[in-house]
Amino acid sequence: MPTASIETLIKRSLIITKIRRFLSKLSVLEVETPILNKYPITDPNIVQFNTTYCSSNKKKKTNFWLNTSPEYHMKRLLAAGIGPIYQICHSFRNEEKGIFHNPEFTILEWYQPGYSMHDLIKEVTKLLKLIFKCKKVDVISYQKIFLKYLKIDPLSISIKKLKNLVKELGISNLVFLTKNFNNLLEVLFMEEIEPKIGKKNPICIYHFPSAQASLSEINPDDYRVSERFEFFFKGVEIGNGFYELKDVNEQKKRFLMDNKKRKELGLEEHPLDLDFLNSLDKGNFPKCSGIAIGIDRLVMLSLNLKEIRKAMSFSLDV
């Protein structure tokens, strides 16, 4: 039997139709890109599924990885000049299963050339108001959310004070995190802030620290923060967005830093996605902002379901 009720699946379909209509009105083109990838990602926090392609005569075997998001292929389309695009597709992340996670999930990936971070935040806000039928979406900086809930400035606090706060809050058993300032901030955000935010209305938090920039540009007026933003609702992350990094040298540098972290964690280093890097180098990648939104979580929260498996037709039950 399906893990979601038939009533839920009908409502899910209507939600996805609303998303498509919303983006169509903005003249955003729907695209499709491969699920199989020639290169694995370097992110040390994500585990990919891999598979092997065998030629018809069985003499040639090639490794491929299932995409964790369609991001790199879509950015290659952007570099080729396609314009505003979105995709709703299945993506895959190994070792992720729980109330808010399923190894196979549905993602909305959306890019708007010419948009600043705040331009896209405004558009996503309109979409969330439509889906959640709410009147308001709160917007606050990463710095201010820490000041509000923990009474500290994450951009200027010393490592010593940060360690003391972790101990005071009773999460000092995570000893390995105390060696890294940024990891301490991440665990404080995850444990002490994330569960408390967006209880009444969805909330967007922007200007994450530069060390957490991921694939976003660094803010030109304050090097301490990045042009990265995330949306949350009822203590659950529903979207992660960036004013997209377009400098190929900086992108390569970040991939190499990822591999350095992988090595420190005892993980295999991964080859860099040369097709993606070449598209940034040789193509005409526009100034743009983009976001990835979890459709299953969107459905789950919109319909007040208790777990993500109830928002999809068949979850992976293992």
Salt bridges, closest charged atoms under 4 A:
GLU7 OE2 - LYS11 NZ 3.26
GLU30 OE2 - ARG20 NH2 2.80
GLU71 OE2 - LYS75 NZ 2.83
GLU104 OE2 - HIS90 ND1 2.66
ASP138 OD1 - LYS136 NZ 3.23
GLU192 OE1 - LYS196 NZ 3.85
ASP222 OD1 - ARG224 NE 3.04
GLU227 OE2 - HIS207 NE2 2.94
GLU230 OE2 - ARG228 NH2 2.45
GLU244 OE1 - LYS75 NZ 2.70
GLU250 OE2 - ARG254 NE 2.92
ASP275 OD2 - LYS38 NZ 3.04
ASP281 OD2 - LYS282 NZ 3.81
ASP296 OD1 - ARG12 NH1 2.83
ASP317 OD2 - ARG309 NH2 3.24
